[in-house]
Amino acid sequence: MLPVDLHPFAALRLTVPHPEGDVELRTGDLEGVLALSRVAAAGVHADDAMPFANPWTDCDPVERARRTLQWQLLGWATWTPQDWRLDFVVRRAGVVVGTQSLEARDFRVLREVTTGSWLGREHQGRGTGTLMRAAVLHLAFEGLRAVRARSDAFLDNPASLAVSHRLGYRDDGRRTLVRQDAPVETQRLRLEAADWAARPRVPVHVDGLDPVLAALA
Ligand SMILES: CC(C)(COP(=O)(O)OP(=O)(O)OC[C@H]1O[C@@H](n2cnc3c(N)ncnc32)[C@H](O)[C@@H]1OP(=O)(O)O)[C@@H](O)C(=O)NCCC(=O)NCCS
């Protein structure tokens, strides 16, 4: 683990207990990031699908692993108190299965977060995507006092849209993005803190929050 005085997110750990295997999210975890890179190499989506506006997965497995490593380390290297991205390595029952990000720009003023995520193909469809998003929303709203979370997904990504709707996000208009040289519609979504607070609680244990609060204050 990185030393907490140098990387204040290193001790942050989110745990969602679940009878089919706890979901655990950590950041600043090099061993986890290396395992995550191997998960990316094994495949994130079908060849005829592209869930990402930036098609970083459209390459051979070794390159996909390298891009994963570079992206994760970029977040470690470039955070500031106002602009940051926490890329969590997600484990299900102790096995690295994917990643969940929580990101903000001008957080001290706007108190808004956005999220992004992927799971290895073999790990999808077991409810992990919903639990890991719930974990970072809990961190954002209850730990960091965010007022709003935003997300978006291509209209042809029903799993991502289902995760957002299940967690209480409301549709917030559409916009057209360029995806692999073609215009594709995305659904924008937003979740207000009050809507999150009114929902049934997902039990999330948060460890290592104090250094994070101090760093982002
Ligand atoms: C999007 C993703 C993170 C969701 O995680 P997941 O663990 O597969 O999703 P869950 O098992 O928690 O399922 C969430 C919901 O999606 C639904 N769902 C999953 N796959 C679906 C599909 N192909 N069509 C319709 N609904 C689907 C599930 O039924 C569930 O709905 P419910 O809660 O109402 O029953 C994961 O599928 C993934 O990594 N996909 C590839 C990368 C990606 O799309 N990233 C997001 C980019 S915006």
The ligand as an SDF file (V2000), in Angstrom:
LIG
                    3D

 48 50  0  0  0  0  0  0  0  0999 V2000
  -22.3640   -1.7100  -16.9640 C   0  0  0  0  0  0  0  0  0  0  0  0
  -21.8260   -2.7270  -15.9350 C   0  0  0  0  0  0  0  0  0  0  0  0
  -20.7550   -2.0620  -15.0720 C   0  0  0  0  0  0  0  0  0  0  0  0
  -23.0300   -3.1680  -15.0590 C   0  0  0  0  0  0  0  0  0  0  0  0
  -22.5580   -4.1110  -14.1140 O   0  0  0  0  0  0  0  0  0  0  0  0
  -23.2700   -5.5460  -13.9400 P   0  0  0  0  0  0  0  0  0  0  0  0
  -22.7140   -6.1620  -12.7210 O   0  0  0  0  0  0  0  0  0  0  0  0
  -23.1510   -6.2780  -15.2190 O   0  0  0  0  0  0  0  0  0  0  0  0
  -24.7950   -5.1060  -13.7100 O   0  0  0  0  0  0  0  0  0  0  0  0
  -25.7780   -5.7470  -12.6450 P   0  0  0  0  0  0  0  0  0  0  0  0
  -25.6380   -7.2430  -12.6200 O   0  0  0  0  0  0  0  0  0  0  0  0
  -25.6220   -4.9920  -11.3590 O   0  0  0  0  0  0  0  0  0  0  0  0
  -27.1680   -5.4410  -13.3460 O   0  0  0  0  0  0  0  0  0  0  0  0
  -27.7480   -4.1950  -13.2450 C   0  0  0  0  0  0  0  0  0  0  0  0
  -29.0570   -4.2000  -13.9970 C   0  0  0  0  0  0  0  0  0  0  0  0
  -28.7980   -4.2730  -15.4110 O   0  0  0  0  0  0  0  0  0  0  0  0
  -29.6450   -5.2430  -15.9660 C   0  0  0  0  0  0  0  0  0  0  0  0
  -28.9640   -5.7640  -17.1260 N   0  0  0  0  0  0  0  0  0  0  0  0
  -27.7520   -6.3230  -17.1580 C   0  0  0  0  0  0  0  0  0  0  0  0
  -27.4500   -6.6520  -18.4270 N   0  0  0  0  0  0  0  0  0  0  0  0
  -28.5010   -6.2790  -19.1910 C   0  0  0  0  0  0  0  0  0  0  0  0
  -28.8010   -6.3610  -20.5720 C   0  0  0  0  0  0  0  0  0  0  0  0
  -27.9090   -6.8500  -21.4480 N   0  0  0  0  0  0  0  0  0  0  0  0
  -29.9980   -5.8970  -20.9950 N   0  0  0  0  0  0  0  0  0  0  0  0
  -30.8790   -5.3650  -20.1340 C   0  0  0  0  0  0  0  0  0  0  0  0
  -30.6460   -5.2480  -18.8000 N   0  0  0  0  0  0  0  0  0  0  0  0
  -29.4710   -5.7060  -18.3590 C   0  0  0  0  0  0  0  0  0  0  0  0
  -29.8170   -6.2550  -14.8820 C   0  0  0  0  0  0  0  0  0  0  0  0
  -30.9870   -7.0410  -15.0840 O   0  0  0  0  0  0  0  0  0  0  0  0
  -29.9680   -5.3610  -13.6830 C   0  0  0  0  0  0  0  0  0  0  0  0
  -31.2650   -4.8070  -13.6520 O   0  0  0  0  0  0  0  0  0  0  0  0
  -32.1900   -4.9970  -12.3700 P   0  0  0  0  0  0  0  0  0  0  0  0
  -31.3660   -4.4830  -11.2170 O   0  0  0  0  0  0  0  0  0  0  0  0
  -33.3630   -4.1390  -12.6650 O   0  0  0  0  0  0  0  0  0  0  0  0
  -32.4280   -6.4500  -12.3090 O   0  0  0  0  0  0  0  0  0  0  0  0
  -21.2130   -3.9860  -16.6410 C   0  0  0  0  0  0  0  0  0  0  0  0
  -22.2170   -4.6550  -17.3200 O   0  0  0  0  0  0  0  0  0  0  0  0
  -20.0820   -3.6380  -17.5900 C   0  0  0  0  0  0  0  0  0  0  0  0
  -18.9540   -3.5380  -17.1580 O   0  0  0  0  0  0  0  0  0  0  0  0
  -20.3670   -3.4970  -18.8970 N   0  0  0  0  0  0  0  0  0  0  0  0
  -19.3050   -3.2070  -19.8780 C   0  0  0  0  0  0  0  0  0  0  0  0
  -18.6790   -1.8380  -19.6760 C   0  0  0  0  0  0  0  0  0  0  0  0
  -19.7130   -0.7410  -19.5580 C   0  0  0  0  0  0  0  0  0  0  0  0
  -20.7560   -0.7520  -20.2130 O   0  0  0  0  0  0  0  0  0  0  0  0
  -19.4130    0.2590  -18.7030 N   0  0  0  0  0  0  0  0  0  0  0  0
  -20.2740    1.3960  -18.4890 C   0  0  0  0  0  0  0  0  0  0  0  0
  -20.0280    2.4300  -19.5330 C   0  0  0  0  0  0  0  0  0  0  0  0
  -21.2140    3.7790  -19.3530 S   0  0  0  0  0  0  0  0  0  0  0  0
  1  2  1  0
  2  3  1  0
  2  4  1  0
  2 36  1  0
  4  5  1  0
  5  6  1  0
  6  7  2  0
  6  8  1  0
  6  9  1  0
  9 10  1  0
 10 11  2  0
 10 12  1  0
 10 13  1  0
 13 14  1  0
 14 15  1  0
 15 16  1  0
 15 30  1  0
 16 17  1  0
 17 18  1  0
 17 28  1  0
 18 19  1  0
 18 27  1  0
 19 20  2  0
 20 21  1  0
 21 22  1  0
 21 27  2  0
 22 23  1  0
 22 24  2  0
 24 25  1  0
 25 26  2  0
 26 27  1  0
 28 29  1  0
 28 30  1  0
 30 31  1  0
 31 32  1  0
 32 33  2  0
 32 34  1  0
 32 35  1  0
 36 37  1  0
 36 38  1  0
 38 39  2  0
 38 40  1  0
 40 41  1  0
 41 42  1  0
 42 43  1  0
 43 44  2  0
 43 45  1  0
 45 46  1  0
 46 47  1  0
 47 48  1  0
M  END
$$$$
